[in-house]
Amino acid sequence: MKTSDDEDEQEIGAASINAAVQRDLVAAARAESEAIETATENPPAADSEEKPEDGATEDAPKADPYLLADATYIQKDTRWRNKQRTLVFCSRGVTSQFRHLAEDLKKLIPHHKAEPKFEPRSSIVEINEVCELKSCNNVVFFEARKMRDLYMWIARVPTGPTLKFQVMNIHTTGEVRLAGNCLLGSRPILYFDKHFSEISFLKLTRELIMQAIGTPRNHPKSKPFHDHVMSFYWLDRKIWFRHYQISPDTPLADNDPEKQMLTEIGPRFVLDPIRYFAGSFNGQVIYANPFYMSPTALRVQARKLLSNPYKKRLTDKADREKRKENNKVPEDPLDSVFD
């Protein structure tokens, strides 16, 4: 017959066993939940030969044993942020040399858009509508006059400003046949001499040339490296343009910037500033070159200089005849007395 003390001991032992079992169950449940969370955060890599089950929409991540996903130095930013588009076209009546110069400039601007020749009878302000239809915010327009004079307009559409130059001393790439060469579509390095940082209107010129001619980073039609440089120099109150290839001195000096050489490619031309406008092909004149003379005025002056010797000979001849008439001795009536 059991006593009360034995019954108490049995109840205490059963309670301790139940507590131990509960602790084991809680620990097992906690371990299972942690395993499920770990498997959710870091799922195992899928075998390349196994096919995903029906209804699976997410691909399993591949293993990265070399940790290249975290290497920032090889990551490429493919986003095209600086969305510049430049319209390059000519007016009707250009010569073959002017047309080849425009084609050379198109090859240097991979983000350009082409357009048929502009009618000279149309108003030049209509170029803004053409740029709007082409979704361009920059324009380089070549205007030919009298089949001998070429003008270049560089404008920011539709707000401005606008730069007008006369193009002189033109030598196209096919004409000069220089030894330099570069990859089509590569991004150029734009170089401006110190005058473009000191003179006010040249600062505006540099900024507009950078926006219109400089190739934007990550442009779909451009190459992600530099192998040529476009140089602009201020000399004799004019802007001189030269184009060079960047190449290493030796094959082992590819990445050494101190051992690079420049080889001219072409084209060559000189820009003579005429006027700068505040708007797009119109607006207030913000700069006018006081030393500029139009080609027609220069030709008139040259004809005058060439005609001066002939005019001088005619004037001297007329003066000589006049002196002869003034110095002529009157006839003496006594000369015939002794005949």
ABEGO torsion letter per residue (X at the ends): XBBAAAAAAAAAAAAAAAAAAAAAAAAAAAAAAAAAAAAAABBBBBBAABBBBBGBABBBBBBBAAGAAABAAABBBABBABBBBBBBBBBBGBBAAAAAAAAAAAAABAABBBBBBBBAABBAAAAAAAAAAAGBABBBBBBBBGGABBBBBBBBOAAOBBBBBBBBGBBBAAAAGBABBBBBGBBBBBBBBAAAAABAAAAAAAAAAAAAABBBBGBAABBABBABBBBBBBBGGBBBBBBBBBBBABAAAAABAABBBBBBAOBBBBBBBABBBABBGBEBBABBBAABBBAAAAAAAAAAAAAAAAAAAAAAAAAAAAAAAAABBBBBAAAAAAX
